[in-house]
Amino acid sequence: MILDSLENSQKYESLHPLFKEAFDFIKNTDFTKLEEGKIKTDNPSLYFNITRGRGKDPQDARLETHNNFIDIQVPIIGVESIGWKAGNELMIISEPYNETKDITFYHDYPTTYAKLYPGQFAVYFPEDGHAPGIGQGDIRKIIAKIAVE
């Protein structure tokens, strides 16, 4: 997991060939003009999801992992906390891997939480269990989905 400010995103662009493109889109897009949903790019290894929802209590947020995609999560409206636990410590699967959605859910509890404000981002790799959507009020965010190379 990586947690930082968008103004420092260039420090992480060398970690994956598509990180720069993802960060450029996030930093240069006016999200007030875009609806919730999936945004495809010319590259099938990169797409974006814009989501909106009510913040959850920590006990209601489920840990998840992805096998094939890296998430870059950025709140647009609201403050979101995201629970984290190392993937190799996740023990109790609540929903087995769904290949179509590239997701596995767990009953485990996070070992730590990161609070994200607009202008900040978190990167979750396949080895990062993460429980998104924790907070109060309305949370709108963008999630860059980047295929693992």
ZADRENNU-806972 format. One record per residue (C-alpha): residue number from 1; chain; x, y, z; residue in one letter. Coordinates in steps of 0.001 Angstrom, whole numbers, plus 524288, in hexadecimal, padded with zeros to 5 digits. Layout:
<tikes>
num; cadena; u; v; w; residuo
NUM; A; X; Y; Z; A
...
</tikes>
This chain:
<tikes>
num; cadena; u; v; w; residuo
1; A; 80000; 80000; 80000; M
2; A; 80446; 80DC9; 7FD15; I
3; A; 7FDF5; 819E0; 802FB; L
4; A; 801BF; 82781; 7FE79; D
5; A; 7FD4A; 8345F; 7F8B6; S
6; A; 7FA45; 83592; 7EA30; L
7; A; 80485; 84035; 7E93A; E
8; A; 80EB7; 83599; 7EC08; N
9; A; 80983; 82BA8; 7E23E; S
10; A; 81568; 82CF0; 7D954; Q
11; A; 81D66; 825F4; 7E3D5; K
12; A; 815AA; 81988; 7E11D; Y
13; A; 8143F; 819F5; 7D255; E
14; A; 81FE2; 810FB; 7D048; S
15; A; 81945; 805EA; 7D7C4; L
16; A; 8108F; 8022B; 7CC4E; H
17; A; 8105A; 80634; 7BDE5; P
18; A; 8024E; 80B31; 7BF0E; L
19; A; 8036A; 812C5; 7CBD7; F
20; A; 806F7; 81F94; 7C514; K
21; A; 7FB55; 81EAB; 7BBE0; E
22; A; 7F246; 81B80; 7C73C; A
23; A; 7F73C; 826A9; 7CFB5; F
24; A; 7F6CA; 83045; 7C44D; D
25; A; 7E88A; 82CE7; 7C1D8; F
26; A; 7E51E; 82E41; 7D03E; I
27; A; 7EC20; 83B41; 7D1C7; K
28; A; 7E71F; 84141; 7C506; N
29; A; 7D8CD; 83D48; 7C50C; T
30; A; 7CD5F; 84560; 7C9F3; D
31; A; 7C56E; 83AE4; 7D0D0; F
32; A; 7B9F1; 8440F; 7D30F; T
33; A; 7B6DE; 8420A; 7C49E; K
34; A; 7B74A; 83321; 7C502; L
35; A; 7ACD2; 829AF; 7C96E; E
36; A; 7AF3E; 81DE1; 7D1FD; E
37; A; 7B342; 811B9; 7CA9C; G
38; A; 7BE33; 80BC4; 7C2C8; K
39; A; 7C71E; 813E1; 7BA22; I
40; A; 7CE6D; 80C06; 7AFFE; K
41; A; 7DB3D; 81043; 7A9DE; T
42; A; 7E1BB; 80C52; 79D26; D
43; A; 7E9C8; 802B2; 7A517; N
44; A; 7E238; 7F6C8; 7AA39; P
45; A; 7EBFD; 7F5EB; 7B574; S
46; A; 7E738; 802E7; 7BB1F; L
47; A; 7D9A7; 8079C; 7BE6F; Y
48; A; 7D334; 80FED; 7C8E4; F
49; A; 7C73D; 80E8A; 7D186; N
50; A; 7C070; 81A4F; 7D73F; I
51; A; 7B859; 8164D; 7E305; T
52; A; 7AF80; 81CF0; 7ECC2; R
53; A; 7AA24; 81778; 7F954; G
54; A; 7A74E; 819CD; 8078E; R
55; A; 7B29D; 8178B; 810C3; G
56; A; 7B258; 80AD8; 8187C; K
57; A; 7B5D3; 8079A; 8266A; D
58; A; 7C2C8; 8003C; 82764; P
59; A; 7BC23; 7F363; 82AFC; Q
60; A; 7B3E3; 7F428; 81E89; D
61; A; 7BF55; 7F5D9; 81517; A
62; A; 7C44E; 7E8F2; 80FA9; R
63; A; 7D270; 7E614; 80CB6; L
64; A; 7D4CB; 7E2EC; 7FE77; E
65; A; 7E00A; 7DF79; 7F582; T
66; A; 7E1C2; 7DF81; 7E6CD; H
67; A; 7EA46; 7D5E1; 7DF50; N
68; A; 7EBA1; 7DCE4; 7D25F; N
69; A; 7EA43; 7EB66; 7D52A; F
70; A; 7F0BE; 7F5E3; 7DD5A; I
71; A; 7E7B3; 8004D; 7E318; D
72; A; 7EAF4; 80EA3; 7E435; I
73; A; 7E00B; 81449; 7EC97; Q
74; A; 7DDC4; 822F3; 7ED8B; V
75; A; 7D294; 8298B; 7F4DD; P
76; A; 7CC20; 83490; 7ED54; I
77; A; 7C1CC; 83837; 7F770; I
78; A; 7C24E; 83461; 805B0; G
79; A; 7CC6B; 82E21; 80E61; V
80; A; 7CE23; 81F84; 80D35; E
81; A; 7D512; 8162C; 8162F; S
82; A; 7D9DA; 80974; 81055; I
83; A; 7DDAC; 7FDDB; 818A6; G
84; A; 7E9E2; 7F621; 814FF; W
85; A; 7EF61; 7E8BB; 8180E; K
86; A; 7FA86; 7E187; 81181; A
87; A; 7F530; 7D7B8; 807CB; G
88; A; 7FD77; 7CC9E; 80D28; N
89; A; 7F6C8; 7CEA9; 81A62; E
90; A; 7E8EB; 7CD93; 81512; L
91; A; 7E361; 7C0AB; 819B3; M
92; A; 7D486; 7C04F; 8190D; I
93; A; 7CEAE; 7C142; 80B69; I
94; A; 7C083; 7C5BE; 80B89; S
95; A; 7BEC5; 7C5AD; 7FCBD; E
96; A; 7C83A; 7BDFE; 7F447; P
97; A; 7CF32; 7C438; 7E8E1; Y
98; A; 7C5F9; 7C963; 7DE6B; N
99; A; 7CDC7; 7C94E; 7D1CC; E
100; A; 7C433; 7D223; 7CA9A; T
101; A; 7C524; 7DCCE; 7D503; K
102; A; 7D335; 7D992; 7D905; D
103; A; 7CFEA; 7D9AE; 7E778; I
104; A; 7D092; 7D139; 7F3A1; T
105; A; 7C9FA; 7D54A; 80061; F
106; A; 7CE6C; 7D1E4; 80E20; Y
107; A; 7C8BE; 7D17C; 81BEA; H
108; A; 7D5BC; 7D5D4; 821C0; D
109; A; 7D75E; 7E325; 8281E; Y
110; A; 7E0F0; 7EDA7; 823BD; P
111; A; 7ED69; 7EF7C; 82B7C; T
112; A; 7EDF2; 7FE12; 8285C; T
113; A; 7E60C; 808E8; 8220F; Y
114; A; 7E9D2; 813EA; 818DB; A
115; A; 7E1AC; 82053; 81833; K
116; A; 7E129; 8265A; 80A9E; L
117; A; 7DD56; 83455; 807A7; Y
118; A; 7DAC4; 83A22; 7FA29; P
119; A; 7E803; 83C80; 7F3EE; G
120; A; 7EDCC; 8302C; 7F9D8; Q
121; A; 7EE96; 82260; 7F462; F
122; A; 7F0F3; 81475; 7F89E; A
123; A; 7F682; 80995; 7F021; V
124; A; 7F26E; 7FB9E; 7F323; Y
125; A; 7FA03; 7F0AE; 7ECB9; F
126; A; 7F4F4; 7E2A9; 7EB9B; P
127; A; 7FBDF; 7DF48; 7F85B; E
128; A; 7F47C; 7EA03; 7FFAE; D
129; A; 7E7C9; 7E68F; 80654; G
130; A; 7DFBA; 7F2F8; 806D8; H
131; A; 7D262; 7F697; 80C67; A
132; A; 7CDAE; 802FD; 80580; P
133; A; 7C229; 80BE0; 807D3; G
134; A; 7C395; 80EC0; 81646; I
135; A; 7BF06; 81C35; 81A24; G
136; A; 7B370; 824EB; 81C97; Q
137; A; 7AABA; 82B83; 812C2; G
138; A; 7AC2E; 82B31; 80423; D
139; A; 7B8DD; 825F6; 7FE63; I
140; A; 7BBBE; 82792; 7EFF6; R
141; A; 7C869; 82246; 7EAA8; K
142; A; 7CFCE; 81DD6; 7DEC6; I
143; A; 7D69B; 810D0; 7DE20; I
144; A; 7E0D4; 80E64; 7D3B5; A
145; A; 7E157; 7FFE1; 7D054; K
146; A; 7EE9A; 7FC23; 7CAD5; I
147; A; 7F184; 7EE76; 7C5E4; A
148; A; 7FCEF; 7E7D3; 7CC75; V
149; A; 807CD; 7E641; 7C266; E
</tikes>
